[in-house]
Amino acid sequence: GEIEVDSEPGRGTTVRLRLPLTLAIIDGFLLRVAHSTFVLPLDMVVECVDLSECRVHAGMVELHDERLPGLWLADVFGFDTRPRRRQNVVVIENGRQQRAALVVDALLGEFQTVIRPLGELFEKVGAFNGSTILSDGRVALILDVPHLVQRARASCPALAEGEANG
């Protein structure tokens, strides 16, 4: 898990404890990439917008005057990357206040789900925290937000240059 402590003199202290996802019920956000459905923990989703509302340059997605490292999930998972008619951006944030923009094909809405562990076979696959069974019987993988934020930041050359110069 992860423990985060934020303290401001005269204002107080906030302690956050994040436990790994094992067999628990979470509020999730369903999204689709190509023909696959994935789940994001809802508390790590900041906002969702149409990609056309953003500016994209050098792997960065600019939204509301904020530049975020972008991650096209179709590329990450090796899906067909032909341009889609419409794509969406899901802004995610991990517990350390780091954000990234995930580009997906469709937003499917909120979903309360039971998380099931992936098992030993998938332990070393970093992009997933678990799985769930959807109401139609299909399996959806639960995305590991801290891993995806880290991956987006590492794969964005414009961000790396800015951090090196700043």
Number of C-alpha atoms within 10 A of each C-alpha: 7 10 10 11 9 9 10 8 6 6 7 8 11 10 10 12 11 11 9 11 18 14 13 11 13 16 15 22 22 22 20 18 21 16 8 14 18 19 27 24 22 17 14 17 18 14 11 15 15 16 19 11 12 17 13 16 12 11 20 23 23 18 17 8 9 8 20 24 29 28 25 18 18 19 12 12 12 8 13 12 13 8 8 10 6 11 17 21 26 24 22 25 20 19 16 9 7 14 25 27 29 22 23 22 23 18 19 13 11 15 16 15 20 18 21 18 18 17 10 8 7 13 12 9 11 14 18 21 24 23 23 21 14 15 8 6 8 10 14 19 21 26 18 19 23 20 15 25 24 15 18 24 22 12 15 17 15 16 19 14 10 9 9 8 7 6
